[in-house]
Amino acid sequence: MQHHVPRRPLLRLGLLALSQVGVLALWWLAGFKPGLAALAASHGAVLWSTFNPRSQLLCPALVRLPGDAPQVWLTIDDGPSEDTMPILELLDAHGARATFFLVGERARARPALVREIVRRGHGIGNHSDSHPQTAFWRLGPGALEAEIAASQRTLEELSGTAPRWFRSVVGHTNPFIAPVLARHGLTRVAWSARGFDGVRCTPDQVLARIEPGLKPGAIVLLHEGAAHGHNVQILRRLLEAMERRGLKSGFS
Ligand SMILES: [Zn+2]
């Protein structure tokens, strides 16, 4: 699969800064009304991109697989957890492959599970070191570097290979994330289908939300270890739905 590490991430930051110089110039030359409108529009765009997981403005992201092979990329966030072993058994039983986006400190707490994921032929991605759910979107360059580098170090030590994929915490990004990803050779992976299975839900609700997007090239976002305890059952139902539609799982 094509690998999209952010290119010229500092240029992206520079253009963002330059846009604000442009706003000031407009305000100066054309008056406060167009100036204020441009200011609101540019800040609105940055805010929208921060909280919209599929936006490419602040940091490029894969949102689907290239081509139209009958293939789906299963991505499972937030492990390792008590669900990891049952999930691995289930994937094996269906001959399926997935990528696990792991949290560094959870990986250090359950190192054997990280090795088991790799031993069974699945992929590993970086999903931050401490999963700062409410603060991730407002972290500065230093804090982002610390979160991402610590997880990258742990996952490389445990799996033998540095991850190439990164998933933002709760899907948020900000203007400082692209340079950090570029430094670590990481590509941000978003998704094309999700069922909101990380929060309170029933398997029926989750499947109903995912199924419309279950088509060739889909990247499906799943979770493990959620408090509701349904994550393994949700994956079982999803694998069955994929088999009914002739879709295979795959990743590179
Ligand atoms: Zn997460």
Residues whose N, C-alpha, C, O or C-beta is under 5 A from the ligand:
A	BS01	ZN	D77 D78 V170
